[in-house]
Every structure is written in C-alpha cells, then in structure tokens.
C-alpha cells in the first residue's frame, strides 16, 4: 500500500501555506515602494515568493521516466 503519512500531508500543507505570507509581503513591498519606500521591499518579497514556489515545486511528485513505482496486483 502506498498511503501518505499524516506528517507528510501536514508538510505539504505548510509548503503551500508559505505562499500566503510571501505573496502578502511582495504586495506590501510594491505598495510601499509606490509610496516612496526602498526598492529592497518588493525585491525581498519577490525573493521570498520565488523561494516559496521552489519549495512547492520541490515537493511535487515529478513524473520522470523510472521514478514512479508500478502498483502491485
């Protein structure tokens, strides 16, 4: 059987949940930059958002040849 453990499910949810604060920081950085703040705020938010997207991508099951396990009958 190929059941996903509870800790694995929680880990995936936390990976996706990381996108929320990073995207909010990116939006806040853009707003503050338009109001005269430093360019570092939107750049920092963008970096955090890209890192969060990389974490989500890294956790996705990739369908490359030879990596999937065939189900047993």
Backbone as XML, in Angstrom:
<?xml version="1.0"?>
<chain id="A" units="angstrom">
  <residue number="1" name="UNK">
    <atom name="N" x="0.812" y="-1.183" z="0.000"/>
    <atom name="CA" x="0.000" y="0.000" z="0.000"/>
    <atom name="C" x="0.859" y="1.251" z="0.000"/>
  </residue>
  <residue number="2" name="UNK">
    <atom name="N" x="0.391" y="2.248" z="-0.690"/>
    <atom name="CA" x="1.145" y="3.486" z="-0.790"/>
    <atom name="C" x="0.338" y="4.610" z="-0.147"/>
  </residue>
  <residue number="3" name="UNK">
    <atom name="N" x="0.252" y="4.582" z="1.187"/>
    <atom name="CA" x="-0.502" y="5.604" z="1.901"/>
    <atom name="C" x="0.427" y="6.741" z="2.296"/>
  </residue>
  <residue number="4" name="UNK">
    <atom name="N" x="-0.113" y="7.939" z="2.259"/>
    <atom name="CA" x="0.651" y="9.102" z="2.651"/>
    <atom name="C" x="0.486" y="9.314" z="4.147"/>
  </residue>
  <residue number="5" name="UNK">
    <atom name="N" x="1.583" y="9.512" z="4.842"/>
    <atom name="CA" x="1.519" y="9.692" z="6.288"/>
    <atom name="C" x="0.958" y="11.074" z="6.625"/>
  </residue>
  <residue number="6" name="UNK">
    <atom name="N" x="0.492" y="11.190" z="7.848"/>
    <atom name="CA" x="-0.079" y="12.453" z="8.306"/>
    <atom name="C" x="0.976" y="13.553" z="8.317"/>
  </residue>
  <residue number="7" name="UNK">
    <atom name="N" x="2.183" y="13.220" z="8.745"/>
    <atom name="CA" x="3.225" y="14.251" z="8.777"/>
    <atom name="C" x="3.594" y="14.715" z="7.362"/>
  </residue>
  <residue number="8" name="UNK">
    <atom name="N" x="3.514" y="13.820" z="6.394"/>
    <atom name="CA" x="3.780" y="14.200" z="5.012"/>
    <atom name="C" x="2.690" y="15.133" z="4.488"/>
  </residue>
  <residue number="9" name="UNK">
    <atom name="N" x="1.455" y="14.854" z="4.845"/>
    <atom name="CA" x="0.350" y="15.733" z="4.429"/>
    <atom name="C" x="0.484" y="17.113" z="5.059"/>
  </residue>
  <residue number="10" name="UNK">
    <atom name="N" x="0.831" y="17.141" z="6.339"/>
    <atom name="CA" x="0.999" y="18.418" z="7.035"/>
    <atom name="C" x="2.153" y="19.205" z="6.414"/>
  </residue>
  <residue number="11" name="UNK">
    <atom name="N" x="3.211" y="18.507" z="6.062"/>
    <atom name="CA" x="4.346" y="19.161" z="5.424"/>
    <atom name="C" x="3.946" y="19.797" z="4.101"/>
  </residue>
  <residue number="12" name="UNK">
    <atom name="N" x="3.151" y="19.105" z="3.300"/>
    <atom name="CA" x="2.697" y="19.654" z="2.014"/>
    <atom name="C" x="1.803" y="20.878" z="2.235"/>
  </residue>
  <residue number="13" name="UNK">
    <atom name="N" x="0.931" y="20.824" z="3.241"/>
    <atom name="CA" x="0.066" y="21.974" z="3.527"/>
    <atom name="C" x="0.903" y="23.177" z="3.941"/>
  </residue>
  <residue number="14" name="UNK">
    <atom name="N" x="1.916" y="22.948" z="4.759"/>
    <atom name="CA" x="2.777" y="24.054" z="5.178"/>
    <atom name="C" x="3.585" y="24.620" z="4.020"/>
  </residue>
  <residue number="15" name="UNK">
    <atom name="N" x="3.978" y="23.759" z="3.076"/>
    <atom name="CA" x="4.669" y="24.259" z="1.881"/>
    <atom name="C" x="3.777" y="25.228" z="1.119"/>
  </residue>
  <residue number="16" name="UNK">
    <atom name="N" x="2.526" y="24.842" z="0.907"/>
    <atom name="CA" x="1.587" y="25.707" z="0.182"/>
    <atom name="C" x="1.223" y="26.932" z="1.004"/>
  </residue>
  <residue number="17" name="UNK">
    <atom name="N" x="1.142" y="26.786" z="2.320"/>
    <atom name="CA" x="0.779" y="27.914" z="3.184"/>
    <atom name="C" x="1.873" y="28.977" z="3.187"/>
  </residue>
  <residue number="18" name="UNK">
    <atom name="N" x="3.099" y="28.607" z="2.889"/>
    <atom name="CA" x="4.186" y="29.579" z="2.833"/>
    <atom name="C" x="4.028" y="30.595" z="1.722"/>
  </residue>
  <residue number="19" name="UNK">
    <atom name="N" x="3.224" y="30.246" z="0.722"/>
    <atom name="CA" x="2.988" y="31.193" z="-0.370"/>
    <atom name="C" x="2.172" y="32.403" z="0.077"/>
  </residue>
  <residue number="20" name="UNK">
    <atom name="N" x="1.324" y="32.217" z="1.074"/>
    <atom name="CA" x="0.440" y="33.309" z="1.513"/>
    <atom name="C" x="1.233" y="34.468" z="2.111"/>
  </residue>
  <residue number="21" name="UNK">
    <atom name="N" x="2.061" y="34.244" z="3.143"/>
    <atom name="CA" x="2.788" y="35.406" z="3.693"/>
    <atom name="C" x="3.811" y="35.996" z="2.728"/>
  </residue>
  <residue number="22" name="UNK">
    <atom name="N" x="4.434" y="35.150" z="1.900"/>
    <atom name="CA" x="5.419" y="35.699" z="0.970"/>
    <atom name="C" x="4.756" y="36.555" z="-0.101"/>
  </residue>
  <residue number="23" name="UNK">
    <atom name="N" x="3.591" y="36.141" z="-0.589"/>
    <atom name="CA" x="2.899" y="36.966" z="-1.584"/>
    <atom name="C" x="2.345" y="38.240" z="-0.955"/>
  </residue>
  <residue number="24" name="UNK">
    <atom name="N" x="1.914" y="38.146" z="0.310"/>
    <atom name="CA" x="1.450" y="39.353" z="1.000"/>
    <atom name="C" x="2.598" y="40.346" z="1.207"/>
  </residue>
  <residue number="25" name="UNK">
    <atom name="N" x="3.785" y="39.829" z="1.550"/>
    <atom name="CA" x="4.938" y="40.705" z="1.712"/>
    <atom name="C" x="5.340" y="41.331" z="0.381"/>
  </residue>
  <residue number="26" name="UNK">
    <atom name="N" x="5.238" y="40.574" z="-0.689"/>
    <atom name="CA" x="5.546" y="41.107" z="-2.013"/>
    <atom name="C" x="4.569" y="42.233" z="-2.374"/>
  </residue>
  <residue number="27" name="UNK">
    <atom name="N" x="3.282" y="42.009" z="-2.149"/>
    <atom name="CA" x="2.280" y="43.042" z="-2.442"/>
    <atom name="C" x="2.487" y="44.268" z="-1.552"/>
  </residue>
  <residue number="28" name="UNK">
    <atom name="N" x="2.802" y="44.046" z="-0.289"/>
    <atom name="CA" x="3.060" y="45.154" z="0.625"/>
    <atom name="C" x="4.306" y="45.923" z="0.211"/>
  </residue>
  <residue number="29" name="UNK">
    <atom name="N" x="5.325" y="45.204" z="-0.245"/>
    <atom name="CA" x="6.545" y="45.854" z="-0.706"/>
    <atom name="C" x="6.297" y="46.724" z="-1.922"/>
  </residue>
  <residue number="30" name="UNK">
    <atom name="N" x="5.469" y="46.238" z="-2.851"/>
    <atom name="CA" x="5.134" y="47.039" z="-4.036"/>
    <atom name="C" x="4.367" y="48.288" z="-3.632"/>
  </residue>
  <residue number="31" name="UNK">
    <atom name="N" x="3.408" y="48.126" z="-2.727"/>
    <atom name="CA" x="2.616" y="49.280" z="-2.285"/>
    <atom name="C" x="3.500" y="50.318" z="-1.599"/>
  </residue>
  <residue number="32" name="UNK">
    <atom name="N" x="4.372" y="49.843" z="-0.703"/>
    <atom name="CA" x="5.248" y="50.776" z="-0.004"/>
    <atom name="C" x="6.241" y="51.435" z="-0.953"/>
  </residue>
  <residue number="33" name="UNK">
    <atom name="N" x="6.724" y="50.702" z="-1.938"/>
    <atom name="CA" x="7.653" y="51.287" z="-2.914"/>
    <atom name="C" x="6.973" y="52.400" z="-3.703"/>
  </residue>
  <residue number="34" name="UNK">
    <atom name="N" x="5.719" y="52.191" z="-4.042"/>
    <atom name="CA" x="4.972" y="53.244" z="-4.755"/>
    <atom name="C" x="4.767" y="54.469" z="-3.880"/>
  </residue>
  <residue number="35" name="UNK">
    <atom name="N" x="4.754" y="54.262" z="-2.542"/>
    <atom name="CA" x="4.587" y="55.377" z="-1.617"/>
    <atom name="C" x="5.912" y="56.014" z="-1.224"/>
  </residue>
  <residue number="36" name="UNK">
    <atom name="N" x="7.029" y="55.549" z="-1.817"/>
    <atom name="CA" x="8.310" y="56.186" z="-1.569"/>
    <atom name="C" x="9.298" y="55.375" z="-0.749"/>
  </residue>
  <residue number="37" name="UNK">
    <atom name="N" x="8.994" y="54.143" z="-0.422"/>
    <atom name="CA" x="9.919" y="53.319" z="0.369"/>
    <atom name="C" x="11.037" y="52.774" z="-0.527"/>
  </residue>
  <residue number="38" name="UNK">
    <atom name="N" x="11.921" y="52.031" z="0.073"/>
    <atom name="CA" x="13.075" y="51.475" z="-0.627"/>
    <atom name="C" x="12.656" y="50.385" z="-1.612"/>
  </residue>
  <residue number="39" name="UNK">
    <atom name="N" x="13.438" y="50.227" z="-2.685"/>
    <atom name="CA" x="13.196" y="49.181" z="-3.680"/>
    <atom name="C" x="13.472" y="47.794" z="-3.092"/>
  </residue>
  <residue number="40" name="UNK">
    <atom name="N" x="14.168" y="47.752" z="-1.951"/>
    <atom name="CA" x="14.505" y="46.468" z="-1.331"/>
    <atom name="C" x="13.264" y="45.713" z="-0.859"/>
  </residue>
  <residue number="41" name="UNK">
    <atom name="N" x="12.187" y="46.414" z="-0.519"/>
    <atom name="CA" x="10.984" y="45.734" z="-0.037"/>
    <atom name="C" x="10.344" y="44.853" z="-1.111"/>
  </residue>
  <residue number="42" name="UNK">
    <atom name="N" x="10.069" y="45.369" z="-2.320"/>
    <atom name="CA" x="9.496" y="44.465" z="-3.325"/>
    <atom name="C" x="10.485" y="43.403" z="-3.800"/>
  </residue>
  <residue number="43" name="UNK">
    <atom name="N" x="11.775" y="43.725" z="-3.811"/>
    <atom name="CA" x="12.766" y="42.723" z="-4.209"/>
    <atom name="C" x="12.819" y="41.602" z="-3.177"/>
  </residue>
  <residue number="44" name="UNK">
    <atom name="N" x="12.818" y="41.961" z="-1.900"/>
    <atom name="CA" x="12.810" y="40.946" z="-0.841"/>
    <atom name="C" x="11.559" y="40.091" z="-0.878"/>
  </residue>
  <residue number="45" name="UNK">
    <atom name="N" x="10.407" y="40.714" z="-1.121"/>
    <atom name="CA" x="9.162" y="39.959" z="-1.237"/>
    <atom name="C" x="9.180" y="39.018" z="-2.424"/>
  </residue>
  <residue number="46" name="UNK">
    <atom name="N" x="9.747" y="39.478" z="-3.536"/>
    <atom name="CA" x="9.833" y="38.623" z="-4.724"/>
    <atom name="C" x="10.754" y="37.437" z="-4.480"/>
  </residue>
  <residue number="47" name="UNK">
    <atom name="N" x="11.869" y="37.675" z="-3.801"/>
    <atom name="CA" x="12.790" y="36.574" z="-3.487"/>
    <atom name="C" x="12.105" y="35.545" z="-2.594"/>
  </residue>
  <residue number="48" name="UNK">
    <atom name="N" x="11.406" y="36.008" z="-1.570"/>
    <atom name="CA" x="10.693" y="35.076" z="-0.689"/>
    <atom name="C" x="9.610" y="34.310" z="-1.440"/>
  </residue>
  <residue number="49" name="UNK">
    <atom name="N" x="8.933" y="34.976" z="-2.359"/>
    <atom name="CA" x="7.898" y="34.296" z="-3.125"/>
    <atom name="C" x="8.502" y="33.240" z="-4.040"/>
  </residue>
  <residue number="50" name="UNK">
    <atom name="N" x="9.627" y="33.548" z="-4.678"/>
    <atom name="CA" x="10.283" y="32.548" z="-5.525"/>
    <atom name="C" x="10.786" y="31.366" z="-4.710"/>
  </residue>
  <residue number="51" name="UNK">
    <atom name="N" x="11.285" y="31.622" z="-3.507"/>
    <atom name="CA" x="11.720" y="30.522" z="-2.645"/>
    <atom name="C" x="10.531" y="29.652" z="-2.258"/>
  </residue>
  <residue number="52" name="UNK">
    <atom name="N" x="9.411" y="30.272" z="-1.939"/>
    <atom name="CA" x="8.212" y="29.504" z="-1.593"/>
    <atom name="C" x="7.729" y="28.679" z="-2.778"/>
  </residue>
  <residue number="53" name="UNK">
    <atom name="N" x="7.770" y="29.252" z="-3.970"/>
    <atom name="CA" x="7.379" y="28.498" z="-5.159"/>
    <atom name="C" x="8.328" y="27.340" z="-5.421"/>
  </residue>
  <residue number="54" name="UNK">
    <atom name="N" x="9.622" y="27.535" z="-5.157"/>
    <atom name="CA" x="10.595" y="26.458" z="-5.332"/>
    <atom name="C" x="10.332" y="25.328" z="-4.345"/>
  </residue>
  <residue number="55" name="UNK">
    <atom name="N" x="9.977" y="25.673" z="-3.103"/>
    <atom name="CA" x="9.667" y="24.654" z="-2.096"/>
    <atom name="C" x="8.442" y="23.852" z="-2.517"/>
  </residue>
  <residue number="56" name="UNK">
    <atom name="N" x="7.426" y="24.524" z="-3.037"/>
    <atom name="CA" x="6.229" y="23.817" z="-3.502"/>
    <atom name="C" x="6.576" y="22.917" z="-4.691"/>
  </residue>
  <residue number="57" name="UNK">
    <atom name="N" x="7.357" y="23.428" z="-5.627"/>
    <atom name="CA" x="7.753" y="22.644" z="-6.807"/>
    <atom name="C" x="8.579" y="21.424" z="-6.404"/>
  </residue>
  <residue number="58" name="UNK">
    <atom name="N" x="9.476" y="21.619" z="-5.449"/>
    <atom name="CA" x="10.337" y="20.530" z="-5.000"/>
    <atom name="C" x="9.520" y="19.393" z="-4.385"/>
  </residue>
  <residue number="59" name="UNK">
    <atom name="N" x="8.403" y="19.717" z="-3.761"/>
    <atom name="CA" x="7.582" y="18.705" z="-3.121"/>
    <atom name="C" x="6.603" y="18.004" z="-4.036"/>
  </residue>
  <residue number="60" name="UNK">
    <atom name="N" x="6.447" y="18.503" z="-5.263"/>
    <atom name="CA" x="5.517" y="17.869" z="-6.192"/>
    <atom name="C" x="6.071" y="16.537" z="-6.686"/>
  </residue>
  <residue number="61" name="UNK">
    <atom name="N" x="5.197" y="15.562" z="-6.893"/>
    <atom name="CA" x="5.684" y="14.301" z="-7.472"/>
    <atom name="C" x="5.978" y="14.509" z="-8.953"/>
  </residue>
  <residue number="62" name="UNK">
    <atom name="N" x="7.212" y="14.297" z="-9.331"/>
    <atom name="CA" x="7.617" y="14.504" z="-10.716"/>
    <atom name="C" x="7.467" y="13.209" z="-11.491"/>
  </residue>
  <residue number="63" name="UNK">
    <atom name="N" x="6.973" y="13.320" z="-12.676"/>
    <atom name="CA" x="6.710" y="12.137" z="-13.497"/>
    <atom name="C" x="7.825" y="11.938" z="-14.512"/>
  </residue>
  <residue number="64" name="UNK">
    <atom name="N" x="8.985" y="11.618" z="-14.004"/>
    <atom name="CA" x="10.101" y="11.302" z="-14.885"/>
    <atom name="C" x="10.153" y="9.804" z="-15.095"/>
  </residue>
  <residue number="65" name="UNK">
    <atom name="N" x="10.737" y="9.426" z="-16.186"/>
    <atom name="CA" x="10.807" y="8.008" z="-16.514"/>
    <atom name="C" x="11.638" y="7.267" z="-15.472"/>
  </residue>
  <residue number="66" name="UNK">
    <atom name="N" x="11.062" y="6.205" z="-14.939"/>
    <atom name="CA" x="11.769" y="5.368" z="-13.988"/>
    <atom name="C" x="11.630" y="5.775" z="-12.539"/>
  </residue>
  <residue number="67" name="UNK">
    <atom name="N" x="10.932" y="6.862" z="-12.260"/>
    <atom name="CA" x="10.812" y="7.296" z="-10.846"/>
    <atom name="C" x="9.533" y="6.834" z="-10.207"/>
  </residue>
  <residue number="68" name="UNK">
    <atom name="N" x="8.535" y="6.484" z="-11.003"/>
    <atom name="CA" x="7.265" y="6.045" z="-10.433"/>
    <atom name="C" x="7.309" y="4.547" z="-10.162"/>
  </residue>
  <residue number="69" name="UNK">
    <atom name="N" x="6.743" y="4.154" z="-9.056"/>
    <atom name="CA" x="6.680" y="2.748" z="-8.696"/>
    <atom name="C" x="5.396" y="2.173" z="-9.252"/>
  </residue>
  <residue number="70" name="UNK">
    <atom name="N" x="5.511" y="1.057" z="-9.928"/>
    <atom name="CA" x="4.343" y="0.406" z="-10.501"/>
    <atom name="C" x="3.516" y="-0.252" z="-9.389"/>
  </residue>
  <residue number="71" name="UNK">
    <atom name="N" x="2.188" y="-0.121" z="-9.433"/>
    <atom name="CA" x="1.357" y="-0.748" z="-8.418"/>
    <atom name="C" x="1.417" y="-2.263" z="-8.489"/>
  </residue>
  <residue number="72" name="UNK">
    <atom name="N" x="1.411" y="-2.865" z="-7.310"/>
    <atom name="CA" x="1.439" y="-4.316" z="-7.254"/>
    <atom name="C" x="0.013" y="-4.859" z="-7.247"/>
  </residue>
  <residue number="73" name="UNK">
    <atom name="N" x="-0.217" y="-5.907" z="-7.999"/>
    <atom name="CA" x="-1.554" y="-6.514" z="-8.070"/>
    <atom name="C" x="-1.727" y="-7.601" z="-7.049"/>
  </residue>
</chain>
